[in-house]
Amino acid sequence: AAELAKLDFHVHSHILANPTAQVADLVLPASAFAEKRGSMVNLSGRLQRLNAACTPPGQAHDDWEILRDLIQAITGEKQDLAMIEQVFKQLSLEVKEFENLTLSKIGDQGTVITTTDHKIPLLENERARKAAGTING
């Protein structure tokens, strides 16, 4: 935190007040995972839909809203994005792996959009236990 205090201007976005926020010039309150609607790609390359379980407290906003407003404040260009579906549509036009996808097309189990060589130990152990007949699944 001491090094961050030396910055000319420090913007911080987080869900909680923390030592980094204490030295920031501007703190942008963010939404936690349970307060967000949208999507994410996990380590194994599966696109997953996120559904908000609750409303963000106070002035907290989704990451995309914070970035939209920050871009508009810096550039002066109005960002014509009012809903997460519009952000996802823009993504589907610009990123090949998201082509022809919408949030509703992701489905409850998600969909694999890319492959990775990343191994998740818990899943590897599950596969080994299934193969050995130790567990059913």
N, CA, C and O atoms as a GROMACS GRO file, in nm:
protein
  548
    1ALA      N    1   0.082  -0.120   0.000
    1ALA     CA    2   0.000   0.000   0.000
    1ALA      C    3   0.087   0.126   0.000
    1ALA      O    4   0.047   0.229  -0.054
    2ALA      N    5   0.204   0.118   0.059
    2ALA     CA    6   0.292   0.235   0.064
    2ALA      C    7   0.336   0.277  -0.076
    2ALA      O    8   0.345   0.396  -0.105
    3GLU      N    9   0.364   0.180  -0.162
    3GLU     CA   10   0.405   0.211  -0.300
    3GLU      C   11   0.289   0.273  -0.377
    3GLU      O   12   0.310   0.363  -0.458
    4LEU      N   13   0.168   0.224  -0.352
    4LEU     CA   14   0.051   0.279  -0.422
    4LEU      C   15   0.026   0.425  -0.384
    4LEU      O   16  -0.022   0.504  -0.465
    5ALA      N   17   0.059   0.459  -0.262
    5ALA     CA   18   0.039   0.597  -0.215
    5ALA      C   19   0.127   0.696  -0.291
    5ALA      O   20   0.100   0.816  -0.291
    6LYS      N   21   0.231   0.647  -0.356
    6LYS     CA   22   0.323   0.733  -0.432
    6LYS      C   23   0.270   0.766  -0.572
    6LYS      O   24   0.325   0.854  -0.639
    7LEU      N   25   0.166   0.698  -0.616
    7LEU     CA   26   0.112   0.723  -0.750
    7LEU      C   27   0.053   0.863  -0.760
    7LEU      O   28   0.005   0.919  -0.661
    8ASP      N   29   0.057   0.919  -0.880
    8ASP     CA   30  -0.004   1.050  -0.904
    8ASP      C   31  -0.155   1.044  -0.882
    8ASP      O   32  -0.214   1.133  -0.821
    9PHE      N   33  -0.216   0.938  -0.933
    9PHE     CA   34  -0.360   0.922  -0.918
    9PHE      C   35  -0.390   0.773  -0.917
    9PHE      O   36  -0.346   0.700  -1.006
   10HIS      N   37  -0.462   0.728  -0.818
   10HIS     CA   38  -0.488   0.585  -0.800
   10HIS      C   39  -0.638   0.562  -0.791
   10HIS      O   40  -0.705   0.612  -0.700
   11VAL      N   41  -0.691   0.486  -0.888
   11VAL     CA   42  -0.832   0.448  -0.888
   11VAL      C   43  -0.840   0.303  -0.842
   11VAL      O   44  -0.763   0.218  -0.887
   12HIS      N   45  -0.932   0.276  -0.753
   12HIS     CA   46  -0.946   0.142  -0.696
   12HIS      C   47  -1.091   0.099  -0.704
   12HIS      O   48  -1.181   0.175  -0.668
   13SER      N   49  -1.115  -0.022  -0.752
   13SER     CA   50  -1.249  -0.078  -0.757
   13SER      C   51  -1.247  -0.211  -0.684
   13SER      O   52  -1.167  -0.299  -0.716
   14HIS      N   53  -1.334  -0.226  -0.586
   14HIS     CA   54  -1.336  -0.348  -0.506
   14HIS      C   55  -1.470  -0.358  -0.435
   14HIS      O   56  -1.546  -0.261  -0.428
   15ILE      N   57  -1.498  -0.477  -0.381
   15ILE     CA   58  -1.624  -0.496  -0.310
   15ILE      C   59  -1.615  -0.457  -0.163
   15ILE      O   60  -1.718  -0.435  -0.098
   16LEU      N   61  -1.494  -0.448  -0.110
   16LEU     CA   62  -1.476  -0.417   0.032
   16LEU      C   63  -1.374  -0.306   0.051
   16LEU      O   64  -1.283  -0.288  -0.030
   17ALA      N   65  -1.389  -0.233   0.159
   17ALA     CA   66  -1.286  -0.137   0.197
   17ALA      C   67  -1.166  -0.219   0.245
   17ALA      O   68  -1.181  -0.313   0.323
   18ASN      N   69  -1.047  -0.183   0.198
   18ASN     CA   70  -0.927  -0.256   0.235
   18ASN      C   71  -0.809  -0.157   0.234
   18ASN      O   72  -0.828  -0.041   0.198
   19PRO      N   73  -0.690  -0.201   0.272
   19PRO     CA   74  -0.575  -0.108   0.275
   19PRO      C   75  -0.548  -0.040   0.142
   19PRO      O   76  -0.505   0.076   0.140
   20THR      N   77  -0.571  -0.108   0.031
   20THR     CA   78  -0.549  -0.047  -0.100
   20THR      C   79  -0.649   0.067  -0.122
   20THR      O   80  -0.612   0.172  -0.175
   21ALA      N   81  -0.772   0.046  -0.082
   21ALA     CA   82  -0.874   0.151  -0.097
   21ALA      C   83  -0.841   0.273  -0.012
   21ALA      O   84  -0.872   0.386  -0.050
   22GLN      N   85  -0.778   0.251   0.100
   22GLN     CA   86  -0.746   0.361   0.191
   22GLN      C   87  -0.646   0.459   0.130
   22GLN      O   88  -0.645   0.577   0.167
   23VAL      N   89  -0.561   0.413   0.038
   23VAL     CA   90  -0.463   0.503  -0.024
   23VAL      C   91  -0.506   0.549  -0.163
   23VAL      O   92  -0.431   0.619  -0.232
   24ALA      N   93  -0.626   0.509  -0.205
   24ALA     CA   94  -0.676   0.546  -0.338
   24ALA      C   95  -0.728   0.689  -0.340
   24ALA      O   96  -0.781   0.738  -0.240
   25ASP      N   97  -0.711   0.754  -0.455
   25ASP     CA   98  -0.769   0.887  -0.475
   25ASP      C   99  -0.918   0.876  -0.507
   25ASP      O  100  -0.997   0.965  -0.473
   26LEU      N  101  -0.955   0.767  -0.572
   26LEU     CA  102  -1.094   0.744  -0.610
   26LEU      C  103  -1.126   0.597  -0.589
   26LEU      O  104  -1.054   0.510  -0.639
   27VAL      N  105  -1.232   0.568  -0.515
   27VAL     CA  106  -1.276   0.431  -0.492
   27VAL      C  107  -1.409   0.411  -0.562
   27VAL      O  108  -1.504   0.486  -0.540
   28LEU      N  109  -1.415   0.310  -0.647
   28LEU     CA  110  -1.536   0.276  -0.721
   28LEU      C  111  -1.592   0.147  -0.663
   28LEU      O  112  -1.532   0.040  -0.682
   29PRO      N  113  -1.705   0.153  -0.593
   29PRO     CA  114  -1.759   0.033  -0.529
   29PRO      C  115  -1.811  -0.067  -0.632
   29PRO      O  116  -1.894  -0.033  -0.716
   30ALA      N  117  -1.763  -0.189  -0.623
   30ALA     CA  118  -1.798  -0.294  -0.719
   30ALA      C  119  -1.896  -0.394  -0.658
   30ALA      O  120  -1.912  -0.402  -0.537
   31SER      N  121  -1.961  -0.469  -0.745
   31SER     CA  122  -2.052  -0.574  -0.704
   31SER      C  123  -1.975  -0.703  -0.680
   31SER      O  124  -1.876  -0.731  -0.747
   32ALA      N  125  -2.021  -0.781  -0.583
   32ALA     CA  126  -1.964  -0.913  -0.556
   32ALA      C  127  -2.023  -1.015  -0.654
   32ALA      O  128  -2.119  -0.984  -0.725
   33PHE      N  129  -1.966  -1.134  -0.658
   33PHE     CA  130  -2.009  -1.235  -0.755
   33PHE      C  131  -2.158  -1.265  -0.745
   33PHE      O  132  -2.223  -1.284  -0.848
   34ALA      N  133  -2.213  -1.270  -0.626
   34ALA     CA  134  -2.354  -1.304  -0.609
   34ALA      C  135  -2.448  -1.190  -0.649
   34ALA      O  136  -2.569  -1.208  -0.655
   35GLU      N  137  -2.390  -1.073  -0.676
   35GLU     CA  138  -2.469  -0.956  -0.713
   35GLU      C  139  -2.461  -0.926  -0.862
   35GLU      O  140  -2.516  -0.826  -0.909
   36LYS      N  141  -2.392  -1.012  -0.937
   36LYS     CA  142  -2.367  -0.986  -1.080
   36LYS      C  143  -2.451  -1.076  -1.169
   36LYS      O  144  -2.482  -1.190  -1.135
   37ARG      N  145  -2.487  -1.021  -1.284
   37ARG     CA  146  -2.550  -1.097  -1.391
   37ARG      C  147  -2.459  -1.083  -1.511
   37ARG      O  148  -2.415  -0.973  -1.544
   38GLY      N  149  -2.430  -1.192  -1.577
   38GLY     CA  150  -2.341  -1.187  -1.692
   38GLY      C  151  -2.284  -1.323  -1.723
   38GLY      O  152  -2.355  -1.423  -1.721
   39SER      N  153  -2.154  -1.327  -1.751
   39SER     CA  154  -2.089  -1.454  -1.785
   39SER      C  155  -1.943  -1.449  -1.746
   39SER      O  156  -1.888  -1.342  -1.717
   40MET      N  157  -1.882  -1.566  -1.746
   40MET     CA  158  -1.739  -1.578  -1.721
   40MET      C  159  -1.689  -1.703  -1.791
   40MET      O  160  -1.767  -1.795  -1.817
   41VAL      N  161  -1.562  -1.707  -1.823
   41VAL     CA  162  -1.499  -1.826  -1.879
   41VAL      C  163  -1.408  -1.882  -1.771
   41VAL      O  164  -1.320  -1.812  -1.721
   42ASN      N  165  -1.430  -2.010  -1.735
   42ASN     CA  166  -1.348  -2.068  -1.629
   42ASN      C  167  -1.216  -2.122  -1.684
   42ASN      O  168  -1.190  -2.114  -1.805
   43LEU      N  169  -1.133  -2.175  -1.596
   43LEU     CA  170  -0.999  -2.222  -1.634
   43LEU      C  171  -1.000  -2.332  -1.740
   43LEU      O  172  -0.904  -2.346  -1.815
   44SER      N  173  -1.108  -2.410  -1.744
   44SER     CA  174  -1.112  -2.518  -1.841
   44SER      C  175  -1.172  -2.475  -1.975
   44SER      O  176  -1.189  -2.558  -2.064
   45GLY      N  177  -1.206  -2.345  -1.990
   45GLY     CA  178  -1.256  -2.295  -2.117
   45GLY      C  179  -1.406  -2.300  -2.132
   45GLY      O  180  -1.458  -2.280  -2.242
   46ARG      N  181  -1.477  -2.326  -2.023
   46ARG     CA  182  -1.624  -2.331  -2.027
   46ARG      C  183  -1.681  -2.193  -1.998
   46ARG      O  184  -1.648  -2.131  -1.896
   47LEU      N  185  -1.766  -2.145  -2.088
   47LEU     CA  186  -1.838  -2.020  -2.068
   47LEU      C  187  -1.957  -2.050  -1.978
   47LEU      O  188  -2.038  -2.138  -2.008
   48GLN      N  189  -1.968  -1.976  -1.869
   48GLN     CA  190  -2.076  -1.998  -1.773
   48GLN      C  191  -2.156  -1.870  -1.756
   48GLN      O  192  -2.102  -1.759  -1.755
   49ARG      N  193  -2.287  -1.887  -1.742
   49ARG     CA  194  -2.375  -1.773  -1.718
   49ARG      C  195  -2.381  -1.747  -1.569
   49ARG      O  196  -2.386  -1.840  -1.488
   50LEU      N  197  -2.382  -1.620  -1.532
   50LEU     CA  198  -2.395  -1.580  -1.393
   50LEU      C  199  -2.530  -1.513  -1.374
   50LEU      O  200  -2.569  -1.427  -1.453
   51ASN      N  201  -2.602  -1.553  -1.271
   51ASN     CA  202  -2.730  -1.491  -1.239
   51ASN      C  203  -2.719  -1.428  -1.102
   51ASN      O  204  -2.675  -1.493  -1.007
   52ALA      N  205  -2.760  -1.304  -1.090
   52ALA     CA  206  -2.752  -1.234  -0.963
   52ALA      C  207  -2.848  -1.296  -0.862
   52ALA      O  208  -2.964  -1.321  -0.893
   53ALA      N  209  -2.798  -1.321  -0.742
   53ALA     CA  210  -2.880  -1.375  -0.634
   53ALA      C  211  -2.937  -1.264  -0.548
   53ALA      O  212  -3.037  -1.283  -0.478
   54CYS      N  213  -2.874  -1.148  -0.552
   54CYS     CA  214  -2.919  -1.034  -0.471
   54CYS      C  215  -2.876  -0.904  -0.537
   54CYS      O  216  -2.798  -0.903  -0.632
   55THR      N  217  -2.928  -0.796  -0.486
   55THR     CA  218  -2.899  -0.663  -0.540
   55THR      C  219  -2.772  -0.607  -0.477
   55THR      O  220  -2.750  -0.624  -0.357
   56PRO      N  221  -2.688  -0.540  -0.556
   56PRO     CA  222  -2.567  -0.479  -0.498
   56PRO      C  223  -2.605  -0.372  -0.395
   56PRO      O  224  -2.703  -0.301  -0.413
   57PRO      N  225  -2.528  -0.362  -0.288
   57PRO     CA  226  -2.560  -0.262  -0.185
   57PRO      C  227  -2.515  -0.121  -0.225
   57PRO      O  228  -2.424  -0.105  -0.306
   58GLY      N  229  -2.580  -0.023  -0.170
   58GLY     CA  230  -2.537   0.116  -0.186
   58GLY      C  231  -2.514   0.156  -0.329
   58GLY      O  232  -2.602   0.139  -0.414
   59GLN      N  233  -2.396   0.210  -0.356
   59GLN     CA  234  -2.361   0.259  -0.490
   59GLN      C  235  -2.277   0.160  -0.570
   59GLN      O  236  -2.215   0.197  -0.669
   60ALA      N  237  -2.273   0.034  -0.527
   60ALA     CA  238  -2.194  -0.067  -0.598
   60ALA      C  239  -2.252  -0.093  -0.737
   60ALA      O  240  -2.373  -0.091  -0.756
   61HIS      N  241  -2.162  -0.116  -0.833
   61HIS     CA  242  -2.202  -0.143  -0.971
   61HIS      C  243  -2.127  -0.264  -1.024
   61HIS      O  244  -2.023  -0.304  -0.971
   62ASP      N  245  -2.183  -0.323  -1.131
   62ASP     CA  246  -2.114  -0.431  -1.201
   62ASP      C  247  -1.986  -0.376  -1.265
   62ASP      O  248  -1.976  -0.257  -1.294
   63ASP      N  249  -1.890  -0.466  -1.286
   63ASP     CA  250  -1.763  -0.425  -1.347
   63ASP      C  251  -1.783  -0.357  -1.482
   63ASP      O  252  -1.719  -0.256  -1.510
   64TRP      N  253  -1.873  -0.412  -1.564
   64TRP     CA  254  -1.894  -0.354  -1.697
   64TRP      C  255  -1.950  -0.213  -1.688
   64TRP      O  256  -1.918  -0.128  -1.771
   65GLU      N  257  -2.034  -0.188  -1.588
   65GLU     CA  258  -2.089  -0.053  -1.571
   65GLU      C  259  -1.980   0.045  -1.527
   65GLU      O  260  -1.976   0.159  -1.573
   66ILE      N  261  -1.893   0.000  -1.439
   66ILE     CA  262  -1.782   0.083  -1.393
   66ILE      C  263  -1.691   0.118  -1.511
   66ILE      O  264  -1.653   0.234  -1.528
   67LEU      N  265  -1.656   0.017  -1.592
   67LEU     CA  266  -1.570   0.042  -1.708
   67LEU      C  267  -1.638   0.133  -1.810
   67LEU      O  268  -1.574   0.222  -1.866
   68ARG      N  269  -1.767   0.110  -1.834
   68ARG     CA  270  -1.841   0.196  -1.928
   68ARG      C  271  -1.837   0.342  -1.883
   68ARG      O  272  -1.807   0.432  -1.961
   69ASP      N  273  -1.867   0.364  -1.756
   69ASP     CA  274  -1.871   0.500  -1.703
   69ASP      C  275  -1.732   0.563  -1.699
   69ASP      O  276  -1.717   0.683  -1.721
   70LEU      N  277  -1.631   0.482  -1.670
   70LEU     CA  278  -1.493   0.532  -1.667
   70LEU      C  279  -1.447   0.574  -1.807
   70LEU      O  280  -1.385   0.679  -1.823
   71ILE      N  281  -1.477   0.491  -1.906
   71ILE     CA  282  -1.442   0.524  -2.045
   71ILE      C  283  -1.511   0.654  -2.087
   71ILE      O  284  -1.450   0.741  -2.150
   72GLN      N  285  -1.638   0.666  -2.051
   72GLN     CA  286  -1.712   0.788  -2.087
   72GLN      C  287  -1.654   0.910  -2.017
   72GLN      O  288  -1.643   1.017  -2.078
   73ALA      N  289  -1.616   0.896  -1.890
   73ALA     CA  290  -1.559   1.009  -1.816
   73ALA      C  291  -1.424   1.052  -1.873
   73ALA      O  292  -1.393   1.170  -1.877
   74ILE      N  293  -1.344   0.954  -1.917
   74ILE     CA  294  -1.210   0.986  -1.968
   74ILE      C  295  -1.215   1.040  -2.111
   74ILE      O  296  -1.148   1.138  -2.143
   75THR      N  297  -1.296   0.976  -2.196
   75THR     CA  298  -1.297   1.012  -2.338
   75THR      C  299  -1.404   1.114  -2.375
   75THR      O  300  -1.394   1.182  -2.476
   76GLY      N  301  -1.507   1.122  -2.292
   76GLY     CA  302  -1.620   1.209  -2.325
   76GLY      C  303  -1.717   1.145  -2.423
   76GLY      O  304  -1.820   1.205  -2.457
   77GLU      N  305  -1.686   1.023  -2.469
   77GLU     CA  306  -1.773   0.952  -2.563
   77GLU      C  307  -1.881   0.878  -2.487
   77GLU      O  308  -1.852   0.801  -2.395
   78LYS      N  309  -2.007   0.901  -2.526
   78LYS     CA  310  -2.118   0.832  -2.462
   78LYS      C  311  -2.113   0.684  -2.501
   78LYS      O  312  -2.106   0.650  -2.619
   79GLN      N  313  -2.117   0.600  -2.402
   79GLN     CA  314  -2.118   0.456  -2.425
   79GLN      C  315  -2.264   0.411  -2.430
   79GLN      O  316  -2.337   0.425  -2.332
   80ASP      N  317  -2.306   0.356  -2.542
   80ASP     CA  318  -2.445   0.317  -2.562
   80ASP      C  319  -2.468   0.174  -2.512
   80ASP      O  320  -2.514   0.087  -2.587
   81LEU      N  321  -2.437   0.152  -2.387
   81LEU     CA  322  -2.455   0.020  -2.326
   81LEU      C  323  -2.536   0.037  -2.198
   81LEU      O  324  -2.487   0.094  -2.100
   82ALA      N  325  -2.659  -0.012  -2.199
   82ALA     CA  326  -2.746   0.003  -2.082
   82ALA      C  327  -2.773  -0.129  -2.012
   82ALA      O  328  -2.812  -0.131  -1.895
   83MET      N  329  -2.752  -0.241  -2.083
   83MET     CA  330  -2.781  -0.373  -2.025
   83MET      C  331  -2.667  -0.469  -2.057
   83MET      O  332  -2.595  -0.452  -2.156
   84ILE      N  333  -2.651  -0.569  -1.972
   84ILE     CA  334  -2.544  -0.667  -1.991
   84ILE      C  335  -2.561  -0.742  -2.123
   84ILE      O  336  -2.462  -0.784  -2.183
   85GLU      N  337  -2.684  -0.759  -2.169
   85GLU     CA  338  -2.707  -0.826  -2.298
   85GLU      C  339  -2.641  -0.749  -2.412
   85GLU      O  340  -2.591  -0.810  -2.507
   86GLN      N  341  -2.640  -0.616  -2.404
   86GLN     CA  342  -2.575  -0.535  -2.507
   86GLN      C  343  -2.423  -0.553  -2.504
   86GLN      O  344  -2.358  -0.557  -2.609
   87VAL      N  345  -2.368  -0.564  -2.386
   87VAL     CA  346  -2.224  -0.588  -2.372
   87VAL      C  347  -2.189  -0.724  -2.432
   87VAL      O  348  -2.092  -0.736  -2.506
   88PHE      N  349  -2.270  -0.825  -2.400
   88PHE     CA  350  -2.245  -0.960  -2.451
   88PHE      C  351  -2.258  -0.963  -2.604
   88PHE      O  352  -2.180  -1.029  -2.672
   89LYS      N  353  -2.357  -0.892  -2.657
   89LYS     CA  354  -2.373  -0.886  -2.803
   89LYS      C  355  -2.249  -0.826  -2.868
   89LYS      O  356  -2.201  -0.877  -2.970
   90GLN      N  357  -2.197  -0.718  -2.812
   90GLN     CA  358  -2.076  -0.654  -2.864
   90GLN      C  359  -1.959  -0.753  -2.860
   90GLN      O  360  -1.880  -0.761  -2.955
   91LEU      N  361  -1.948  -0.826  -2.752
   91LEU     CA  362  -1.843  -0.927  -2.737
   91LEU      C  363  -1.858  -1.034  -2.845
   91LEU      O  364  -1.759  -1.077  -2.904
   92SER      N  365  -1.982  -1.077  -2.871
   92SER     CA  366  -2.004  -1.182  -2.971
   92SER      C  367  -1.970  -1.135  -3.112
   92SER      O  368  -1.941  -1.216  -3.200
   93LEU      N  369  -1.973  -1.004  -3.135
   93LEU     CA  370  -1.937  -0.950  -3.266
   93LEU      C  371  -1.786  -0.936  -3.284
   93LEU      O  372  -1.737  -0.932  -3.397
   94GLU      N  373  -1.714  -0.929  -3.174
   94GLU     CA  374  -1.570  -0.900  -3.181
   94GLU      C  375  -1.479  -1.017  -3.142
   94GLU      O  376  -1.361  -1.017  -3.177
   95VAL      N  377  -1.532  -1.116  -3.072
   95VAL     CA  378  -1.450  -1.228  -3.026
   95VAL      C  379  -1.505  -1.357  -3.087
   95VAL      O  380  -1.619  -1.394  -3.061
   96LYS      N  381  -1.424  -1.422  -3.167
   96LYS     CA  382  -1.466  -1.541  -3.243
   96LYS      C  383  -1.532  -1.647  -3.155
   96LYS      O  384  -1.633  -1.705  -3.195
   97GLU      N  385  -1.477  -1.673  -3.037
   97GLU     CA  386  -1.530  -1.778  -2.951
   97GLU      C  387  -1.672  -1.749  -2.902
   97GLU      O  388  -1.744  -1.841  -2.862
   98PHE      N  389  -1.713  -1.624  -2.904
   98PHE     CA  390  -1.846  -1.585  -2.857
   98PHE      C  391  -1.946  -1.567  -2.971
   98PHE      O  392  -2.063  -1.535  -2.949
   99GLU      N  393  -1.899  -1.588  -3.094
   99GLU     CA  394  -1.982  -1.569  -3.212
   99GLU      C  395  -2.111  -1.650  -3.202
   99GLU      O  396  -2.109  -1.766  -3.163
  100ASN      N  397  -2.222  -1.587  -3.238
  100ASN     CA  398  -2.356  -1.649  -3.237
  100ASN      C  399  -2.405  -1.690  -3.099
  100ASN      O  400  -2.500  -1.769  -3.089
  101LEU      N  401  -2.345  -1.640  -2.994
  101LEU     CA  402  -2.391  -1.671  -2.859
  101LEU      C  403  -2.464  -1.552  -2.799
  101LEU      O  404  -2.437  -1.437  -2.833
  102THR      N  405  -2.557  -1.581  -2.710
  102THR     CA  406  -2.623  -1.481  -2.627
  102THR      C  407  -2.620  -1.536  -2.485
  102THR      O  408  -2.590  -1.653  -2.464
  103LEU      N  409  -2.651  -1.452  -2.388
  103LEU     CA  410  -2.655  -1.501  -2.250
  103LEU      C  411  -2.753  -1.616  -2.236
  103LEU      O  412  -2.724  -1.713  -2.166
  104SER      N  413  -2.869  -1.606  -2.301
  104SER     CA  414  -2.969  -1.712  -2.288
  104SER      C  415  -2.926  -1.842  -2.356
  104SER      O  416  -2.973  -1.949  -2.318
  105LYS      N  417  -2.840  -1.835  -2.457
  105LYS     CA  418  -2.793  -1.956  -2.526
  105LYS      C  419  -2.687  -2.033  -2.446
  105LYS      O  420  -2.657  -2.148  -2.478
  106ILE      N  421  -2.630  -1.971  -2.345
  106ILE     CA  422  -2.525  -2.038  -2.268
  106ILE      C  423  -2.580  -2.161  -2.197
  106ILE      O  424  -2.513  -2.264  -2.193
  107GLY      N  425  -2.699  -2.153  -2.143
  107GLY     CA  426  -2.760  -2.267  -2.075
  107GLY      C  427  -2.710  -2.282  -1.933
  107GLY      O  428  -2.612  -2.220  -1.892
  108ASP      N  429  -2.780  -2.366  -1.858
  108ASP     CA  430  -2.750  -2.382  -1.715
  108ASP      C  431  -2.616  -2.449  -1.689
  108ASP      O  432  -2.553  -2.423  -1.586
  109GLN      N  433  -2.571  -2.535  -1.780
  109GLN     CA  434  -2.444  -2.606  -1.760
  109GLN      C  435  -2.327  -2.535  -1.827
  109GLN      O  436  -2.212  -2.580  -1.816
  110GLY      N  437  -2.354  -2.426  -1.895
  110GLY     CA  438  -2.248  -2.355  -1.966
  110GLY      C  439  -2.217  -2.425  -2.097
  110GLY      O  440  -2.283  -2.522  -2.134
  111THR      N  441  -2.118  -2.374  -2.167
  111THR     CA  442  -2.077  -2.433  -2.294
  111THR      C  443  -1.927  -2.411  -2.312
  111THR      O  444  -1.875  -2.303  -2.282
  112VAL      N  445  -1.859  -2.512  -2.361
  112VAL     CA  446  -1.715  -2.501  -2.383
  112VAL      C  447  -1.692  -2.416  -2.508
  112VAL      O  448  -1.743  -2.448  -2.615
  113ILE      N  449  -1.615  -2.307  -2.493
  113ILE     CA  450  -1.588  -2.221  -2.608
  113ILE      C  451  -1.441  -2.225  -2.650
  113ILE      O  452  -1.406  -2.178  -2.758
  114THR      N  453  -1.357  -2.282  -2.566
  114THR     CA  454  -1.215  -2.295  -2.599
  114THR      C  455  -1.159  -2.409  -2.515
  114THR      O  456  -1.214  -2.445  -2.411
  115THR      N  457  -1.050  -2.465  -2.560
  115THR     CA  458  -0.986  -2.570  -2.481
  115THR      C  459  -0.857  -2.515  -2.421
  115THR      O  460  -0.788  -2.433  -2.481
  116THR      N  461  -0.829  -2.563  -2.304
  116THR     CA  462  -0.705  -2.524  -2.237
  116THR      C  463  -0.634  -2.651  -2.192
  116THR      O  464  -0.696  -2.756  -2.180
  117ASP      N  465  -0.508  -2.640  -2.166
  117ASP     CA  466  -0.433  -2.753  -2.113
  117ASP      C  467  -0.426  -2.748  -1.962
  117ASP      O  468  -0.358  -2.828  -1.898
  118HIS      N  469  -0.498  -2.652  -1.904
  118HIS     CA  470  -0.494  -2.635  -1.759
  118HIS      C  471  -0.564  -2.752  -1.692
  118HIS      O  472  -0.679  -2.783  -1.723
  119LYS      N  473  -0.496  -2.816  -1.600
  119LYS     CA  474  -0.552  -2.927  -1.524
  119LYS      C  475  -0.598  -2.877  -1.388
  119LYS      O  476  -0.526  -2.806  -1.318
  120ILE      N  477  -0.720  -2.914  -1.352
  120ILE     CA  478  -0.775  -2.878  -1.222
  120ILE      C  479  -0.764  -3.001  -1.133
  120ILE      O  480  -0.834  -3.100  -1.157
  121PRO      N  481  -0.678  -2.997  -1.031
  121PRO     CA  482  -0.652  -3.115  -0.949
  121PRO      C  483  -0.777  -3.184  -0.896
  121PRO      O  484  -0.785  -3.306  -0.899
  122LEU      N  485  -0.873  -3.109  -0.847
  122LEU     CA  486  -0.994  -3.169  -0.793
  122LEU      C  487  -1.066  -3.251  -0.900
  122LEU      O  488  -1.112  -3.362  -0.872
  123LEU      N  489  -1.078  -3.197  -1.021
  123LEU     CA  490  -1.145  -3.269  -1.129
  123LEU      C  491  -1.064  -3.390  -1.175
  123LEU      O  492  -1.121  -3.494  -1.206
  124GLU      N  493  -0.933  -3.377  -1.178
  124GLU     CA  494  -0.847  -3.490  -1.215
  124GLU      C  495  -0.862  -3.604  -1.113
  124GLU      O  496  -0.869  -3.721  -1.152
  125ASN      N  497  -0.866  -3.570  -0.985
  125ASN     CA  498  -0.886  -3.671  -0.880
  125ASN      C  499  -1.021  -3.739  -0.894
  125ASN      O  500  -1.032  -3.860  -0.875
  126GLU      N  501  -1.125  -3.661  -0.927
  126GLU     CA  502  -1.259  -3.717  -0.948
  126GLU      C  503  -1.257  -3.817  -1.064
  126GLU      O  504  -1.314  -3.926  -1.052
  127ARG      N  505  -1.193  -3.780  -1.174
  127ARG     CA  506  -1.187  -3.870  -1.290
  127ARG      C  507  -1.115  -4.000  -1.254
  127ARG      O  508  -1.158  -4.108  -1.293
  128ALA      N  509  -1.006  -3.988  -1.180
  128ALA     CA  510  -0.930  -4.107  -1.140
  128ALA      C  511  -1.013  -4.196  -1.048
  128ALA      O  512  -1.011  -4.318  -1.062
  129ARG      N  513  -1.086  -4.136  -0.957
  129ARG     CA  514  -1.170  -4.214  -0.865
  129ARG      C  515  -1.285  -4.282  -0.940
  129ARG      O  516  -1.321  -4.395  -0.907
  130LYS      N  517  -1.342  -4.213  -1.039
  130LYS     CA  518  -1.448  -4.274  -1.120
  130LYS      C  519  -1.392  -4.391  -1.200
  130LYS      O  520  -1.453  -4.498  -1.206
  131ALA      N  521  -1.275  -4.371  -1.263
  131ALA     CA  522  -1.212  -4.476  -1.344
  131ALA      C  523  -1.177  -4.597  -1.260
  131ALA      O  524  -1.186  -4.710  -1.307
  132ALA      N  525  -1.138  -4.576  -1.134
  132ALA     CA  526  -1.102  -4.686  -1.045
  132ALA      C  527  -1.225  -4.752  -0.984
  132ALA      O  528  -1.213  -4.856  -0.918
  133GLY      N  529  -1.343  -4.693  -1.005
  133GLY     CA  530  -1.465  -4.750  -0.948
  133GLY      C  531  -1.486  -4.714  -0.802
  133GLY      O  532  -1.574  -4.770  -0.736
  134THR      N  533  -1.406  -4.624  -0.750
  134THR     CA  534  -1.418  -4.583  -0.610
  134THR      C  535  -1.545  -4.503  -0.587
  134THR      O  536  -1.607  -4.513  -0.481
  135ILE      N  537  -1.585  -4.425  -0.687
  135ILE     CA  538  -1.709  -4.348  -0.677
  135ILE      C  539  -1.789  -4.364  -0.805
  135ILE      O  540  -1.734  -4.398  -0.910
  136ASN      N  541  -1.918  -4.341  -0.796
  136ASN     CA  542  -2.005  -4.342  -0.914
  136ASN      C  543  -2.022  -4.200  -0.962
  136ASN      O  544  -2.008  -4.105  -0.884
  137GLY      N  545  -2.053  -4.184  -1.088
  137GLY     CA  546  -2.078  -4.048  -1.136
  137GLY      C  547  -2.096  -4.038  -1.278
  137GLY      O  548  -2.118  -3.929  -1.330
   0.00000   0.00000   0.00000
